[in-house]
Amino acid sequence: MKPRPLGRSGLAVSPVGLGAGRIGGPDLSHADVDRLVGAALDAGVTLIDTARSYGDSEERLGRALADRRERFVLSTKVGYGVPGVQDWTGDCVASGVDAALGRLATGWIDIVHLHSCSLEVLRQGDVVPALTRAVEAGKVRVAAYSGEGDALAWAVRSGAFGAVQCSVSLVDQGALDGPVAEASARGIGVLAKRALGNAPWRFPNRPAEPDVADAWDRFGALSLPAPPAGWIGLFARFAAHAPGVSAVLVGTASPSHLAEVVDAVRCGPLADEEVEEVRAAFARVGRTWSGRV
Ligand SMILES: NC(=O)c1ccc[n+]([C@@H]2O[C@H](COP(=O)([O-])OP(=O)(O)OC[C@H]3O[C@@H](n4cnc5c(N)ncnc54)[C@H](OP(=O)(O)O)[C@@H]3O)[C@@H](O)[C@H]2O)c1
């Protein structure tokens, strides 16, 4: 896959990124993570997105990337979870970046997001400047914000961020005409999280996990006809080729699932009529749905 510019940040990212939440759990070995990272590279996936809150994900990536770090664009998220430091303070962001550098065993992190903080936190005066200073110090290449709603809109307009991360999928279209379009116009890169909408078609009954259940409800309400080529293609192509989106993040630990998404995205944009059908369904039933954090 040909890398795309991440806005005007100077970075280029593969159109499909690996969401590395699943690799933080206890069911995967270092060898599994090693294989997944190798398979990602083979498929042309060079963007990996992790976070402080994804279990052992950062440490495992640090180990798996040790001899191939420069081949990847590495993204993580900070703002909380530093022992002895109050969450969502400038100190927590500064020490969170340093701690992430240690866990990821790297001298630089390409993209660091403030992870879902509120508008109030963004405005409070020490959190955003702490991330800016980490960029100035060469520890971070691109400062980013991950979140939804009014905080996302503020982040896009603030001038403080080179990239944002927000939900974009069939069941999360609310940001497309607002913050995503505005980010694109301002040269800010957009990473689309939950791009498969948590793959709701897999569940015959309402799932227990609240965020997946929410996606399942929305998916049912959209009442889209099953696409002949399968749901993966519709979800992946819709999000990856949505105007303004630089890359989609796919949460999986399965090399074959990741490859399936890559193959779908390689097919290019959906036909105009398919996009119109998906947008019209959302306009009918989803206008009041907020972005799923
Ligand atoms: N910033 C934030 O607050 C935030 C929040 C949510 C997500 N994210 C980012 O976005 C990434 C993706 O989000 P997500 O994992 O919540 O949602 P997602 O990618 O929309 O959905 C993940 C689900 O899709 C399934 N899947 C993946 N490929 C598939 C395939 N080819 N066929 C069938 N099922 C497939 C996975 O199952 P398997 O595990 O079986 O493959 C997994 O259960 C995360 O990893 C993270 O990087 C960020």
The ligand as a Tripos MOL2 file, in Angstrom:
@<TRIPOS>MOLECULE
LIG
   48    52     1     0     0
SMALL
NO_CHARGES

@<TRIPOS>ATOM
      1 N1         -8.1260    6.4900   21.1020 N.am      1 LIG1
      2 C1         -9.0630    5.7350   21.6260 C.2       1 LIG1
      3 O1         -9.6520    6.0530   22.6550 O.2       1 LIG1
      4 C2         -9.4150    4.4840   20.9090 C.ar      1 LIG1
      5 C3        -10.6230    3.8180   21.1840 C.ar      1 LIG1
      6 C4        -10.9240    2.6820   20.4390 C.ar      1 LIG1
      7 C5        -10.0450    2.2530   19.4640 C.ar      1 LIG1
      8 N2         -8.8690    2.9170   19.2390 N.ar      1 LIG1
      9 C6         -7.8800    2.4970   18.2150 C.3       1 LIG1
     10 O2         -8.5510    1.9320   17.1000 O.3       1 LIG1
     11 C7         -8.1850    0.5530   16.9790 C.3       1 LIG1
     12 C8         -9.3450   -0.2400   16.4840 C.3       1 LIG1
     13 O3        -10.4480   -0.1250   17.3560 O.3       1 LIG1
     14 P1        -11.2570   -1.3600   17.9060 P.3       1 LIG1
     15 O4        -10.3690   -2.5190   18.0370 O.co2     1 LIG1
     16 O5        -11.9990   -0.8840   19.0890 O.co2     1 LIG1
     17 O6        -12.3460   -1.5770   16.7680 O.3       1 LIG1
     18 P2        -12.3500   -2.1920   15.2960 P.3       1 LIG1
     19 O7        -11.0000   -2.2410   14.7080 O.co2     1 LIG1
     20 O8        -13.4180   -1.4810   14.5650 O.co2     1 LIG1
     21 O9        -12.8710   -3.6630   15.5570 O.3       1 LIG1
     22 C9        -12.0500   -4.6210   16.1370 C.3       1 LIG1
     23 C10       -12.7370   -5.9470   15.9630 C.3       1 LIG1
     24 O10       -12.7670   -6.2560   14.5790 O.3       1 LIG1
     25 C11       -12.4390   -7.6080   14.4110 C.3       1 LIG1
     26 N3        -11.7940   -7.7790   13.1160 N.ar      1 LIG1
     27 C12       -10.6720   -7.2030   12.6560 C.ar      1 LIG1
     28 N4        -10.4040   -7.6270   11.4030 N.ar      1 LIG1
     29 C13       -11.3850   -8.4890   11.0900 C.ar      1 LIG1
     30 C14       -11.6430   -9.2820    9.9350 C.ar      1 LIG1
     31 N5        -10.8420   -9.2280    8.8680 N.pl3     1 LIG1
     32 N6        -12.7420  -10.0850    9.9440 N.ar      1 LIG1
     33 C15       -13.5710  -10.1250   11.0250 C.ar      1 LIG1
     34 N7        -13.3660   -9.4020   12.1580 N.ar      1 LIG1
     35 C16       -12.2740   -8.5930   12.1780 C.ar      1 LIG1
     36 C17       -11.5020   -7.9500   15.5240 C.3       1 LIG1
     37 O11       -11.6210   -9.3130   15.8390 O.3       1 LIG1
     38 P3        -10.2950  -10.2350   15.9810 P.3       1 LIG1
     39 O12        -9.6360   -9.7810   17.2440 O.co2     1 LIG1
     40 O13       -10.8660  -11.6110   16.0190 O.co2     1 LIG1
     41 O14        -9.4550   -9.9970   14.7630 O.co2     1 LIG1
     42 C18       -11.9910   -7.0680   16.6710 C.3       1 LIG1
     43 O15       -12.9010   -7.7450   17.4980 O.3       1 LIG1
     44 C19        -7.6920    0.1740   18.3760 C.3       1 LIG1
     45 O16        -6.8720   -0.9570   18.3800 O.3       1 LIG1
     46 C20        -6.9570    1.4330   18.7560 C.3       1 LIG1
     47 O17        -5.7310    1.4780   18.1020 O.3       1 LIG1
     48 C21        -8.5680    4.0260   19.9420 C.ar      1 LIG1
@<TRIPOS>BOND
     1     1     2 1
     2     2     3 2
     3     2     4 1
     4     4     5 ar
     5     4    48 ar
     6     5     6 ar
     7     6     7 ar
     8     7     8 ar
     9     8     9 1
    10     8    48 ar
    11     9    10 1
    12     9    46 1
    13    10    11 1
    14    11    12 1
    15    11    44 1
    16    12    13 1
    17    13    14 1
    18    14    15 2
    19    14    16 1
    20    14    17 1
    21    17    18 1
    22    18    19 2
    23    18    20 1
    24    18    21 1
    25    21    22 1
    26    22    23 1
    27    23    24 1
    28    23    42 1
    29    24    25 1
    30    25    26 1
    31    25    36 1
    32    26    27 ar
    33    26    35 ar
    34    27    28 ar
    35    28    29 ar
    36    29    30 ar
    37    29    35 ar
    38    30    31 1
    39    30    32 ar
    40    32    33 ar
    41    33    34 ar
    42    34    35 ar
    43    36    37 1
    44    36    42 1
    45    37    38 1
    46    38    39 2
    47    38    40 1
    48    38    41 1
    49    42    43 1
    50    44    45 1
    51    44    46 1
    52    46    47 1
@<TRIPOS>SUBSTRUCTURE
     1 LIG1         1 GROUP 0 **** ****
